[in-house]
Amino acid sequence: MPNLLPEKNKKEIRNEFILRLLIVFFVFAFFVMTIFVISLVPSYNLSVVKKTITLEQVNSLKKNAEIEEKELSANILKNEKAKILALSLTEKNSASEIIEKILEKRPQGVKITDIFYEKDDAGGIDVVVNGNSSSRNILIGFVEKLELEEGFEKIDFPVSNLVKDESMDFSINIYIK
């Protein structure tokens, strides 16, 4: 079929066609982009809400962890303080102190072979000191020094310890309350 339109009109029609095609394409693209953006808005809002909730939970957990850490530290400090208090409240008449007092009073010539330490139910302490003395006078001086000690309430020194003059075995009972 012959085309009877002049060349100038053909170009105008072709330009109008391309223009219409471009307008339809851009309108379609605009609607597609608008629908795409509109469909992303709920997801974006949901993400923002989840982010805020997550941040609030993280902050809450941090606060709880700090509180628990403080409580744990406080409990550790209380336990350590109780241990220190228990250690500081050692008995005023501990076995080592009593033995030290006895050994300080021991003169030269007296050998202590045994020391027995026993607490009774009433809170008293019985200490038995066994040993050997080179002479009777040294042993009597040792017993007198023990009797002068403030913490020792009663000292039993049997007369049978004084039977010999030299190299005698002895046994002394010390009572402490």
C-alpha contacts under 8 A as a table, 3 or more apart, distances in Angstrom:
res1	aa1	res2	aa2	distance
5	L	9	N	6.35
5	L	10	K	6.51
6	P	9	N	5.53
6	P	10	K	6.43
7	E	10	K	5.02
7	E	11	K	6.36
8	K	11	K	5.28
8	K	12	E	6.44
9	N	12	E	5.00
9	N	13	I	6.12
10	K	13	I	5.15
10	K	14	R	6.10
11	K	14	R	5.03
11	K	15	N	6.04
12	E	15	N	5.05
12	E	16	E	6.02
13	I	16	E	5.03
13	I	17	F	6.03
14	R	17	F	4.99
14	R	18	I	6.23
15	N	18	I	5.13
15	N	19	L	5.97
16	E	19	L	4.92
16	E	20	R	6.00
17	F	20	R	5.10
17	F	21	L	6.00
18	I	21	L	4.91
18	I	22	L	6.01
19	L	22	L	5.11
19	L	23	I	6.11
20	R	23	I	5.00
20	R	24	V	6.10
21	L	24	V	5.18
21	L	25	F	6.09
22	L	25	F	4.95
22	L	26	F	6.03
23	I	26	F	5.18
23	I	27	V	5.99
24	V	27	V	5.13
24	V	28	F	5.96
25	F	28	F	5.09
25	F	29	A	6.02
26	F	29	A	4.89
26	F	30	F	5.91
27	V	30	F	4.99
27	V	31	F	6.21
28	F	31	F	5.20
28	F	32	V	6.12
29	A	32	V	5.01
29	A	33	M	6.05
30	F	33	M	5.15
30	F	34	T	6.03
31	F	34	T	4.96
31	F	35	I	6.05
32	V	35	I	5.18
32	V	36	F	6.04
33	M	36	F	4.90
33	M	37	V	6.06
34	T	37	V	5.17
34	T	38	I	6.02
35	I	38	I	5.01
35	I	39	S	6.00
36	F	39	S	5.15
36	F	40	L	6.30
37	V	40	L	5.07
37	V	41	V	6.39
38	I	41	V	5.37
38	I	42	P	7.79
39	S	42	P	6.59
39	S	43	S	7.58
40	L	43	S	5.26
40	L	44	Y	6.06
41	V	44	Y	5.04
41	V	45	N	6.07
42	P	45	N	5.05
42	P	46	L	6.00
43	S	46	L	5.01
43	S	47	S	6.08
44	Y	47	S	5.03
44	Y	48	V	6.19
45	N	48	V	5.10
45	N	49	V	6.18
46	L	49	V	5.12
46	L	50	K	6.08
47	S	50	K	5.07
47	S	51	K	5.99
48	V	51	K	5.03
48	V	52	T	6.27
49	V	52	T	5.22
49	V	53	I	6.17
50	K	53	I	5.04
50	K	54	T	5.96
51	K	54	T	5.08
51	K	55	L	6.09
52	T	55	L	5.08
52	T	56	E	6.10
53	I	56	E	5.09
53	I	57	Q	6.19
54	T	57	Q	5.04
54	T	58	V	6.10
55	L	58	V	5.03
55	L	59	N	6.11
56	E	59	N	5.12
56	E	60	S	6.04
57	Q	60	S	4.93
57	Q	61	L	6.02
58	V	61	L	5.06
58	V	62	K	6.10
59	N	62	K	5.02
59	N	63	K	6.18
60	S	63	K	5.11
60	S	64	N	6.15
61	L	64	N	4.97
61	L	65	A	5.94
62	K	65	A	4.99
62	K	66	E	6.07
63	K	66	E	5.05
63	K	67	I	6.13
64	N	67	I	5.01
64	N	68	E	6.00
65	A	68	E	5.02
65	A	69	E	5.89
66	E	69	E	4.96
66	E	70	K	6.06
67	I	70	K	5.07
67	I	71	E	6.11
68	E	71	E	4.96
68	E	72	L	5.92
69	E	72	L	4.97
69	E	73	S	5.99
70	K	73	S	5.01
70	K	74	A	5.99
71	E	74	A	4.91
71	E	75	N	6.03
72	L	75	N	5.02
72	L	76	I	6.10
73	S	76	I	5.05
73	S	77	L	6.09
74	A	77	L	5.04
74	A	78	K	6.09
75	N	78	K	4.99
75	N	79	N	6.13
76	I	79	N	5.12
76	I	80	E	6.10
77	L	80	E	5.09
77	L	81	K	5.94
78	K	81	K	5.01
78	K	82	A	6.10
79	N	82	A	5.06
79	N	83	K	6.21
80	E	83	K	4.98
80	E	84	I	6.12
81	K	84	I	5.03
81	K	85	L	6.02
82	A	85	L	4.98
82	A	86	A	6.03
83	K	86	A	5.02
83	K	87	L	6.12
84	I	87	L	5.04
84	I	88	S	5.99
85	L	88	S	5.00
85	L	89	L	6.14
86	A	89	L	5.26
86	A	90	T	7.05
87	L	90	T	5.78
90	T	94	S	7.43
91	E	94	S	5.34
93	N	97	E	6.31
93	N	98	I	6.39
94	S	97	E	5.34
94	S	98	I	6.36
95	A	98	I	5.21
95	A	99	I	6.11
95	A	117	Y	7.00
96	S	99	I	5.15
96	S	100	E	6.06
97	E	100	E	5.05
97	E	101	K	6.23
98	I	101	K	5.11
98	I	102	I	6.31
99	I	102	I	5.11
99	I	103	L	6.10
99	I	115	I	7.91
100	E	103	L	5.09
100	E	104	E	6.02
101	K	104	E	5.17
101	K	105	K	6.47
102	I	105	K	5.35
102	I	106	R	6.45
102	I	146	L	7.11
103	L	106	R	5.11
105	K	142	F	6.55
105	K	145	K	6.12
105	K	146	L	6.61
106	R	110	V	6.44
106	R	142	F	5.99
107	P	110	V	5.94
107	P	138	I	7.13
107	P	142	F	6.43
108	Q	111	K	8.00
109	G	133	S	5.84
109	G	134	S	5.26
109	G	135	S	7.49
109	G	138	I	6.92
110	V	131	G	7.23
110	V	132	N	5.89
110	V	133	S	4.41
110	V	134	S	6.40
110	V	138	I	7.27
110	V	139	L	6.97
111	K	131	G	5.43
111	K	132	N	5.12
111	K	133	S	6.17
112	I	115	I	7.61
112	I	129	V	7.02
112	I	130	N	5.95
112	I	131	G	4.10
112	I	132	N	6.42
113	T	129	V	7.82
113	T	130	N	5.71
113	T	131	G	4.64
113	T	132	N	7.37
114	D	128	V	7.85
114	D	129	V	5.87
114	D	130	N	4.98
114	D	131	G	6.49
115	I	127	V	6.85
115	I	128	V	5.62
115	I	129	V	4.64
115	I	130	N	6.34
116	F	126	D	7.94
116	F	127	V	5.46
116	F	128	V	4.97
116	F	129	V	6.57
117	Y	125	I	7.18
117	Y	126	D	6.00
117	Y	127	V	4.65
117	Y	128	V	6.70
118	E	125	I	5.72
118	E	126	D	5.21
118	E	127	V	6.39
119	K	123	G	6.42
119	K	124	G	5.81
119	K	125	I	4.45
119	K	126	D	6.25
120	D	123	G	5.66
120	D	124	G	5.48
120	D	125	I	6.16
120	D	126	D	7.53
121	D	124	G	7.29
123	G	177	K	6.63
124	G	175	Y	7.19
124	G	176	I	5.66
124	G	177	K	4.35
125	I	175	Y	5.84
125	I	176	I	4.97
125	I	177	K	6.17
126	D	173	N	7.06
126	D	174	I	5.89
126	D	175	Y	4.88
126	D	176	I	6.47
127	V	173	N	5.84
127	V	174	I	5.03
127	V	175	Y	6.44
128	V	171	S	6.86
128	V	172	I	5.69
128	V	173	N	4.60
128	V	174	I	6.25
129	V	171	S	5.63
129	V	172	I	5.10
129	V	173	N	6.47
129	V	174	I	7.90
130	N	169	D	7.47
130	N	170	F	5.70
130	N	171	S	4.47
130	N	172	I	6.50
131	G	169	D	5.71
131	G	170	F	5.52
131	G	171	S	6.70
132	N	167	S	6.56
132	N	168	M	5.57
132	N	169	D	4.33
132	N	170	F	5.96
133	S	136	R	7.15
133	S	138	I	7.08
133	S	139	L	6.00
133	S	166	E	7.33
133	S	167	S	5.49
133	S	168	M	5.43
133	S	169	D	6.38
133	S	170	F	7.36
134	S	138	I	7.31
134	S	139	L	7.98
134	S	166	E	5.33
134	S	167	S	4.38
134	S	168	M	6.61
135	S	138	I	5.52
135	S	139	L	6.47
135	S	165	D	5.80
135	S	166	E	4.39
135	S	167	S	6.00
135	S	168	M	7.10
136	R	139	L	5.14
136	R	140	I	6.20
136	R	162	L	6.32
136	R	164	K	7.36
136	R	165	D	5.36
136	R	166	E	6.34
136	R	168	M	7.68
137	N	140	I	5.08
137	N	141	G	6.14
138	I	141	G	5.09
138	I	142	F	6.21
139	L	142	F	5.02
139	L	143	V	6.32
140	I	143	V	5.15
140	I	144	E	6.21
141	G	144	E	5.07
141	G	145	K	6.23
142	F	145	K	5.19
142	F	146	L	6.32
143	V	146	L	5.03
143	V	147	E	6.20
143	V	157	F	7.60
144	E	147	E	5.00
144	E	148	L	6.41
145	K	148	L	5.21
145	K	149	E	6.75
146	L	149	E	5.33
146	L	152	F	7.44
146	L	155	I	7.75
147	E	150	E	7.95
147	E	152	F	6.93
147	E	154	K	7.60
147	E	155	I	6.59
149	E	152	F	5.82
150	E	153	E	7.47
151	G	176	I	6.55
151	G	177	K	7.99
152	F	155	I	7.19
152	F	174	I	6.59
152	F	175	Y	6.19
152	F	176	I	5.16
152	F	177	K	7.92
153	E	174	I	7.50
153	E	175	Y	5.65
153	E	176	I	5.21
153	E	177	K	6.82
154	K	174	I	5.89
154	K	175	Y	5.10
154	K	176	I	7.05
155	I	172	I	7.01
155	I	173	N	5.67
155	I	174	I	4.56
155	I	175	Y	6.33
156	D	172	I	5.88
156	D	173	N	4.91
156	D	174	I	6.39
157	F	161	N	7.38
157	F	171	S	7.06
157	F	172	I	5.15
157	F	173	N	6.67
158	P	161	N	5.81
158	P	171	S	7.62
158	P	172	I	7.45
159	V	162	L	5.55
159	V	163	V	7.36
160	S	163	V	5.53
161	N	164	K	7.63
161	N	168	M	7.20
161	N	169	D	6.80
161	N	170	F	5.11
161	N	171	S	7.07
162	L	165	D	7.08
162	L	168	M	7.69
164	K	167	S	7.43
164	K	168	M	5.99
165	D	168	M	7.22
